[in-house]
Amino acid sequence: MARAGVLLLLLIVCALSLVTSRHQARTLFVELERGRQQAQAYEVDYGRLQLESSTWSVPARIDRLARGPLAMQLPEPGRIQMIDVPSSQLFSRGREK
């Protein structure tokens, strides 16, 4: 009789363990799928932002905006000054302490 009670208790513990592990597996699967959907949404957004960035940076568009609403124009050749910067200073700009 006592042996049957122990076996029944062991069976109940095993059944509860199985139910718990299945529930945890399903919960983790749902979380994984949410993560995959979010990653896919991020990829779509990234592609859209890349396209938008390339559209905004087209040289012809920048030139049109500069000449139109901003009323910018190229300087006269006599007003252009060339500055000679040693190559050692070109890449050390952000490294100064």
Backbone as a ProteinNet text record, in pm:
[ID]
protein_1_A
[PRIMARY]
MARAGVLLLLLIVCALSLVTSRHQARTLFVELERGRQQAQAYEVDYGRLQLESSTWSVPARIDRLARGPLAMQLPEPGRIQMIDVPSSQLFSRGREK
[TERTIARY]
81.8	0	86	186.8	276.4	353.6	388	461.8	376.3	249.9	158.1	142.2	139.6	129.8	252.3	369.2	494.7	496.3	455.5	452.4	351.7	238.6	139	192.8	259.8	320.1	427.8	508.9	612.5	550.8	442.5	372.4	315.6	259.1	203.1	315.1	427.7	541.3	593.3	605	650.8	552.8	424.9	323	328.1	339.7	350.5	477.2	585.1	710.3	696.3	628.7	606.2	520.3	414.1	325.4	400.7	481.3	558.2	659.3	728.6	829.4	763.7	649.6	578.2	531.1	478.9	432.1	548.7	661.4	778.8	828.6	826.4	869.3	778.3	649.4	555	573.3	594.5	617	743.4	849.3	973.9	959.2	880.6	857.5	783	682.7	608	701.2	787	883.1	981.2	1024	1113.7	1046.6	921.8	849.5	830.2	803.1	792.2	924	1032	1164.9	1193.3	1155.3	1175.2	1092.5	968.6	883.6	940.5	991.2	1049.9	1175.9	1258.3	1378.7	1342	1237.6	1193.9	1143.4	1071.2	1022.9	1140.3	1243.6	1362.2	1433.1	1438.9	1502	1425	1292.7	1210.2	1234.8	1236.9	1263	1401.7	1500	1636.9	1644.5	1579.9	1577.5	1508.9	1398.1	1327	1414.4	1484.3	1571.4	1690.2	1744.4	1853	1804.6	1686	1629.8	1604.4	1548.5	1521.1	1650.5	1751.9	1880.9	1942.3	1936.5	1993.5	1912.7	1783.2	1699.6	1733.2	1750.8	1778.2	1917.9	2010.6	2148.4	2186.2	2090.7	2119.8	2176.4	2293.9	2356.9	2266.6	2188.3	2101.4	1996.6	1945.1	1846.7	1910.3	2029.1	2098.7	2128.2	2172.4	2200.5	2073	1962.8	1836.4	1790.2	1802.7	1763.9	1857.5	1985.5	2081.2	2055.7	2028.4	2006.2	1865.4	1768.8	1629.8	1600.5	1542.5	1499.1	1613.1	1733.8	1844	1918	1891.1	1952.8	2104.9	2163.6	2309.6	2363.3	2487.4	2552.3	2700.8	2764	2906.6	2984.1	3093.4	3173	3249.1	3282.9	3361	3500.5	3564.7	3696.9	3798.7	3790.8	3885.2	3865.3	3751.5	3721.9	3753.3	3794.2	3825.3	3970.2	3993.6	4128.5	4154	4267.9	4306.9	4394.8	4366.5	4443.6	4512.8	4644	4721.1	4730.5	4674.7	4677.1	4764.3	4865.8	4950.6	4866.4	4899.6	4821	4823.6	4925.5	4931.4	4821.6	4771.5	4667.8	4526.8	4514.2	4382.2	4308.6	4380.1	4315.1	4335.9	4403.9	4429.2	4329.3	4228.4	4133.9	4064.1	4011.7	3938.4	4025.4	4152.7	4241	4318.2	4306	4380.6	4331.4	4425.5	4388.4	4398.2
-119.8	0	126	127.4	243.3	259.6	145.6	147.3	207.3	175	228.8	379.4	425.2	568.8	643.8	585.6	647.2	652.4	543.2	542	643.9	657	754.3	896.4	922.6	1054.5	1083	984.2	998.6	1024.4	956.1	976.1	1117	1168.3	1303.6	1407.3	1386.3	1478.5	1479	1363.1	1354.3	1422	1403.6	1465.4	1617.2	1667.7	1813.2	1868.8	1794.1	1835.2	1842.6	1744.8	1743.6	1861.5	1887.4	1998.9	2131.3	2145.7	2269.3	2289.4	2184.6	2198.3	2227.4	2167	2196.6	2341.8	2388.4	2526.9	2623.8	2594.2	2679.5	2677.6	2562.4	2552.4	2634.6	2629.2	2707.1	2856.5	2895.1	3035.9	3087.8	3008.5	3049.1	3055.3	2965	2967.1	3094	3131.9	3254.7	3375.4	3377.9	3487.4	3491.2	3374.5	3366.4	3421.1	3384.9	3433.3	3584.6	3637.8	3784	3850.9	3791.8	3845.5	3841.4	3733.6	3722.7	3827.1	3846.8	3947.9	4086.8	4114.6	4245.4	4264.8	4161.8	4170.7	4197	4131.6	4154	4296.7	4348.4	4486.2	4583.8	4554.2	4639.3	4636.6	4520.1	4510.1	4591.7	4587.5	4666.1	4815.6	4857.6	4997.6	5039.9	4953.3	4985.5	5004.3	4916.7	4930.9	5059.4	5092.3	5216.5	5337.5	5334.6	5446.2	5460	5347.2	5353.8	5418.1	5379.1	5436.9	5586.1	5620.9	5762.2	5842.3	5787	5854.9	5877.3	5776	5792.5	5893.5	5901.7	5999.1	6141	6161.3	6295	6344.5	6255	6296.8	6299.4	6295.1	6303.4	6442.7	6450.4	6580.7	6680	6634.1	6725.5	6787.1	6711.3	6763.5	6867.3	6837.8	6931.8	7061.3	7049.1	7167.8	7249.6	7183	7252.3	7327.7	7264.5	7330.2	7446.5	7429.2	7535.9	7657.9	7635.7	7748	7806.7	7725	7769.9	7842.5	7771.8	7836.6	7901.6	7846.3	7901.9	8013.8	8030	8135.1	8134.7	8016.6	8005.5	8004.4	8046.7	8043.3	8015.1	7970.1	7941.2	8072	8071.3	8192.6	8222.2	8345.8	8385.3	8325.6	8294.8	8231.3	8311.9	8441.6	8522.7	8513.5	8467.7	8457.4	8318.6	8227.1	8091	8086.6	8036.4	8021.6	7874.6	7827.2	7688.2	7686	7596.1	7581.8	7446.8	7449.5	7325.5	7271.3	7152.9	7089.4	6965.2	6955.4	6834.8	6710	6602.1	6479	6425.2	6457.6	6409.1	6472.4	6588.5	6655.1	6617.1	6554.1	6519.8	6419.6	6323.4	6216	6227.8	6329.6	6344.8	6439.6	6478.3	6579.4	6543.7	6427.1	6388.6	6326.3	6310.5	6239.4	6331.7	6461.6	6556.1	6550.1	6563.6	6557.4	6693.1
0	0	0	85.9	93.8	-36.6	-95.9	-222.1	-333.2	-335	-435	-416.1	-291.4	-263.3	-311.8	-290.7	-337.4	-489.5	-553.8	-700.1	-755.2	-688.6	-730.4	-714.6	-604	-580.4	-684.8	-714.8	-816.8	-954	-984.4	-1111.1	-1120.2	-1011.7	-1009.9	-1028.4	-960.9	-973.8	-1117.6	-1177.7	-1317.4	-1411.9	-1388.5	-1473.8	-1462.5	-1340	-1320.5	-1384.4	-1374.1	-1436.4	-1588	-1645.2	-1790.1	-1833.4	-1760.3	-1792.8	-1783.1	-1678.2	-1658.9	-1771.6	-1808.3	-1914.3	-2049.7	-2078.3	-2203.7	-2207.5	-2094.9	-2086.7	-2107.5	-2044.9	-2060.7	-2205.3	-2269.6	-2408.9	-2499.3	-2476.4	-2557.5	-2534	-2408.1	-2375.4	-2444.2	-2440.2	-2504.5	-2656.7	-2713.7	-2857.8	-2899	-2820.4	-2849.3	-2841.5	-2741.8	-2726.7	-2844.2	-2888.9	-3004.2	-3130.2	-3151.4	-3268.8	-3263.5	-3145.4	-3132	-3167.4	-3121.3	-3153	-3302.3	-3367.3	-3512.8	-3587.6	-3543.8	-3607.7	-3587.8	-3469.9	-3442.4	-3525.9	-3538.7	-3621	-3767.1	-3815.4	-3953.3	-3971.8	-3872.1	-3879.3	-3879.9	-3801.1	-3800.6	-3935.4	-3998.5	-4130.1	-4233.3	-4227.5	-4319.9	-4296.7	-4170.3	-4138	-4184.4	-4165.3	-4206.5	-4358.4	-4431.2	-4577.4	-4620.9	-4553.9	-4585.4	-4555.4	-4442.7	-4406	-4500.5	-4547	-4645.7	-4774.7	-4819.9	-4941.4	-4922.9	-4808.4	-4780.8	-4774.2	-4712.6	-4702	-4839.8	-4925.1	-5059.3	-5140.9	-5115.9	-5186.5	-5143.6	-5013.1	-4961.4	-4999	-5023.6	-5048.8	-5197.1	-5286	-5428.9	-5457.8	-5521.5	-5546.9	-5621	-5716.3	-5791.2	-5698.7	-5604.5	-5510	-5418.3	-5369.7	-5281.9	-5357.2	-5482.7	-5563.7	-5586	-5616.1	-5639.5	-5514.1	-5397.7	-5273.3	-5239.6	-5265.4	-5235.6	-5323.7	-5450.3	-5541.6	-5527.6	-5490.5	-5480	-5349.8	-5252.4	-5128.1	-5049.1	-5057.3	-4979.1	-5051.9	-5179.5	-5262.8	-5252.6	-5253.3	-5249	-5391.1	-5407.5	-5537.7	-5519.4	-5626.4	-5619.9	-5604.2	-5526.5	-5512.9	-5642.9	-5661.1	-5779.2	-5765.5	-5877	-5870.5	-5788.7	-5786.8	-5711.6	-5560.9	-5516	-5372.7	-5315.4	-5399.8	-5354.7	-5308.5	-5188.8	-5135.3	-5106.5	-5149.2	-5124.1	-4999.4	-4907.9	-4785.2	-4789.8	-4772	-4773.9	-4631.6	-4609.4	-4477.7	-4487.8	-4400.6	-4404.1	-4377.8	-4443.4	-4429.7	-4287.8	-4210.1	-4071.8	-3985.9	-4024.5	-3948.1	-3993.2	-4107.9	-4159.5	-4071.3	-4017.2	-3942.4	-3792.2	-3746.1	-3603.5	-3538.2	-3607.5	-3561	-3430.2	-3416.7	-3297.3	-3189	-3215.3	-3121.7	-3028.7	-3044.6	-2961.7	-2817.9	-2723.2	-2581.3	-2517.7
[MASK]
+++++++++++++++++++++++++++++++++++++++++++++++++++++++++++++++++++++++++++++++++++++++++++++++++

